[in-house]
Amino acid sequence: MRVIVVGGGVLGTLHARAALAAGYEVIQVERDLLPSSASVRNFGLIWIGGRASGNELNVSLRTRELWEEISREIPEMTFRANGSLTLVRTNAELKVLEESLQKSDSTERQWKILDKKETQVLNPALKGDYLASLWSPLDATVEPGKVLTEIRTHLLKNENYTWRTNVEIVDLRSNDLGVIAQSRDGEEFAGDVAIVTPGADHSTLFRDQLQSAPIRQVYLQMMSTEPFNEILTTSVADADSLRYYPAYDVPALSLLPVQHPVAAENHMQLLLVQRADGTLTIGDTHAYQQPFDFKLNEEPYKHLHRVASELIGKEIPPIAYRWSGVYSQRTDGAICDRRFITPNIVVVTGPGGRGNTLAPAIAEQTIKELIG
């Protein structure tokens, strides 16, 4: 059986891996020279602790196992099981952590509240202004600028895998023999089944189905600094993450003071990850109303840089790069939008900010549903 995977981002690449692991021939096509959308414009986080209770957490725990499996399969991949610390600065924020630990699934998440001294044992670089932290040891990171290349390099060792770039598929249809994918320049690819991972592109293929689906595009801004002269041993989040991630939906959440105006206006939280080269990736904002502004707004960058410096306890390095991105998100909280156009053509998109985290488990489930 031949599987055509349309899209070279993290969802497409993990679907290609899952199909190969199931014993199928795979041809994966990417419209750009290299993937350049949401899959490389993120933190590289594998974020388990903040996921919603129930199915989302169960899928997250499974995906964490799969990322460990992939890292053993590809030892040169820059996977770090570094965990995360969510720092709180007020008693009201600490109360949210305390109530969160009373949830029935807190043991599965392996959460632990640490005071400031205990936090600094785990991450000595955090010398700044905070009261306590939530330790989430299951969180991990990969390098977003490298991980797709690292996985593909491994896949290319398999004779059943073909990787093509600069191929934009503009038509995909079923016939009596399987599926035919046609590129913009007229080249055709034949297969038995097709998996389309379009990211935030809801209009090139199956426009009608996607534009009526419960999905939306989300715009974000991020940045990276010059190298930092200390080592951050964990990923870091601030207390605005308690407002953003569904895991912390407890009664005390409603008692938090009003969010900083810049953070509130831009639907912000601080996430901070140190890359392998020492630079700090920092974000992020969220905009939901289209049309999205083409201009990068400087105020969120100033705010995030200041908050990160306050938590670390000294001025962090200056910003070296700024960028924006757009991802696709289900509007009803579902993990993704897995839409069967025909029995042998499926479109998978809409994981929102969970794409990097959940891609292995989403791919595993797609292969089960599509092929069995």
N, C-alpha and C positions, 0 to 999 in steps of 0.2 A: 504494500500500500504506500502511495506517495501522498504526503501532506504538504500543501502550499501554505506558508505563513507569510502574510502580508504585513510588513512593519518590522523595523529593526530595533525598536526600543526594548525596555526591560520586559514588558508583557510578551512581545513577540519572541524575544530571545529565550525566555523561560518556557514558552510554549514549544519552541523548536527543540529545546533540550528535553522536555517531557515526552514529545513525540519520538525522538530518537531513543530515549530510554525505554520506550514501549516497543521498540524494534522496527519502527517505520522509517522509510526514506523521507527526507525533508528537503525542500527548497525554500529558502527564506529570502524575501526581496525587500529592499529598502529604497525609498524614493530619493533620498539624499546620498551624497558621497559617504557620509557617516551620520548616524542618528544625532539630531541636534535639538530635540524638543525636550519635553518634561523629564525624560529619563536621565538626562545629563545636567539638568538645571535644578537639582535638588540637593538635599543634605547627604544622600547615601544612607539614610537611617533605616534600620530595621526596628520599628517602634512597636513594641508589644504592650508595654505597661499601660498606655493610654487608651487602649481599644475598648469598645463597648462590650458590656457583659453579654453572654450568650453566644450566638453563632460566630460573631466577629472575633471574639476572644478565642474561641475554639479553632477557628481558621488561622488566627495569628500564631497560636501555639504550634500548630502543624507547620506553618511556614517557617517558624524559627528552627524546627527540626530539619526542614529541607535546606535552609541556608547553611546549616552546619554540614549537612550531607554534601552540598555543592562545594563547600570549602575544603572538605576532605578529598573530594574528587578532583579539585583544581587547587592544589596547595599553594600555587603562586598567586592566587586571588587574594586581594588585600581585604580580607574579612577580619574584623576585630570584635570580639565579644566583650566590649568595654562597658556595657551598661550605661545608665543615665541617672543624673541627679536633677530633680526639679526643686529649685530653691524658693523658699517662701520667706517673706520679710515681715509679716505681721501675724498676730495671733488669730485673726480671722482666716487668713490663708492656711495657717497651721491646723485650724479646726476642720477645714475641708480635707486635709490629709488624714486627720484622725478618723473622721467619719468614713472616708474611703477605705481605710484599713478594716472597718467593721463589715464591709461587704463580704458576701459568702465566697466570692472568687478571689479574694486578696491573696490567699495562700498560693493559688495557681500562678498568680502574677509575681509572686516572691517579693512583694513590696516590703519595705522596712523604712520607718521614719528614723532619721539620724539627727542628732543635734549638731551644732556647728563644728565641734571638735571631731566628732565621728565622721562628718562630711569631709573634713580636711585630711583625715587619715586616708580616705579613698581617693581624694583629689586635692593634693596639697596646694595647687595653684589657686584655689578658691579662697581667697583671703579677705573678701570684701564684705559688703553690708547685706547680711541675711541672718535669719533666725534658725532655720533648720532645713532639712531636705527630705525628699522622698527618693529612696534608692530603688531603681528598677533594674535588677541584674540581667534580665532577659533581653534588654535592648542591645543592639549591636549596630555596626556600621560597615559599609563598603565604600570604595572610592568611586563616586558617580562618573568621574571623567575617565575611569579605567575599567570598571567592572564589566561593561558590555564587551569590550575588546578582549578582556581576560577570558570570559566565558566562550566567546566565539572562537578564539584561538584554540581552545580545547575542543569545541565542537568540530572544527575543521579537520581534526585528526581522524574523524569518523568518515569513512568513504561514502556513507549514506547521506551526508550533509553537504548542501550547496548554498553558498552565500553570494547574493548579487546586489550590487548597489546601483544608484542612479536609474532605478527601474520604478516608475510610477504606474501602479495598476489603476486603470480607469474603468475597467469593465470586468465583472466576475459573474459567471453564470454556470448553472448545472446543465448537463446533457445526459444522454443515456449511458455514457461511459464514465462519467465523474464530473469534474469541474474544469473550466477553462478560464484562466486569468489572462487578460490582454493589457499590455502596457500602452502608454501614450504613443510610443513610436511603432506600435503594431506587433511587437513580439508577443507570442502566446506561450503560456505555461500550462501544461496539462497535469492534472492530479486526480486523486480519488476524493479528497476532502480539502477544504480550505478554511483557514483560521485568519480572520482579519483583525488586526490590532491597530486601529487608526489613531489612537491617542485622542487629542482634542479636535481632530479633523472629522466633523460630523456631516460633511457635504460632498466629498469626492465619491465615495462608494455608499450605496444604500441610503441616500440622503433622506428619502421620505420616512423610512423606518427609524432612522436615528433622530431626526428632528421632531418626531412625535414621541420619542422615548423619554422616560423620566430622568434625563441627564442635562447637565449644563456645563458651560465652560467657566473656569475660575482663573483669574489673573493674579499673579503674585510677583513681588519684588524681593530680591536677595542680594547678598554681597559677599565678598571675601576680602580678607585683610592681607597685609604683608605678613611674613612669618613672625610668630610669637616666640619669645625667647624662653618660655617655660612649656612644660608638657601638661596638657589637659588629659588626664587619664580616663575621663568619662565624657560622654555627651552631656550637655547642660541645657536645661529649660528654666524659664522663669515662671512665676505664679500665674501669668496670663494664660499659660498652657492649661491651667485648671478650668478656665472658661471655654477652652477650645475642644479639648478631648472628652469624649463621652464617658470615659471611665470614672470621671470625678463628678458625675451628676448626683450629688447628695444634697440634703437640705441646707447645709452650711454654705453651699455655693451661692445661694440667693442673698446671703448676708455680706458678701464681699463688697467693699467700697466701690464707688464709681471708678471705672478704668481711666487711665491717663487719656486725655482727649485725642492725642495723636494715635495712640494704640486703638482706641475705640473707633475712631473715624476710619482707620485702615484695617480693622478686624485683625489685630496683630497679636502675636506671641513672640517671645524670644526663644529660638532654638540655636544652639551653638555647637559646632563640631570642629575639632581640629583635624586637618587633613594630614596625610603622611608626610607632606613637605613642610609642616609646621604652620601653614596658613590657617586662618579661622574662617569657616563658612558660617554665615549668620543670616537669619531671616526670622519670620517672613510676614508678608502682608497677604490679605485676601480681598479681592474685588469680585463682585458677582453681577453687577449691573453693566450690561453692554450698551453702547460700544465702549471698549476699554481704551483708556488714554494711552496714546503712543509715547507720552513723555514720562520719564522716571521721576517720581516725586522724592525730593531730597529729605523732607522732614522725617519719614520713617527710618531712613538710614541714620540720621543724627540720633534719633531716639534709641534705636537698637544698639548703636555703638556706645551710647552713654550708659544704658542699662547693663550691657555686657561688662563695661569697665567698672561699674559700681559693684557688680557681683564678684568680679575677679580681684578688685581692690587696687587696681592701678589702670592707667590709660592703656588700652589695648592698641596694637599697631594701627596705622591709618588704613583706610579702605583702598584697596588696589583695583578691585573690579566690582562693577554693579551690573545686574542683569534682571530681566523679567522673564516670565514664562506663563504658559497657559496649560492647564490640565482639565481633563474631563471628569465629572463627578456625578454620581447618582444623587438625585434630589430627595430620595426617601430613606437614605441611610443604608441602603443595601450595599453589599461589598463591591459589586461590580454590575455592569449590564452585560449579560451573556445572552445574545439574541440570535436564534436560529433563523436565518433567512430561508434556507431550505434544509432538509435533513443532513446535507453534507457541506453546508456553508454556515459558519458561525462568526458573528462579530463580537469581540470582547473589548469593552472599554468602560470608562466611568468609575474606576476605583478611587478617584479623588487623590488626596495627598497620601494614600496608602499603597500606591502602585508599586513602589520599590519594596515596601515591606511584604506585601501579600502576593506578588507575582508568582512565586513558585507554587503556592497552594491553589491559586486561581487556575494556573496552567494545568496542574494535576487534575483538577475537577473537570476542566474543559475536555481533556483527553478522555476521561471516563465517560462523559456524556456524549461526546462526538463519535468516539470509536469503540468504547466499551473496554 
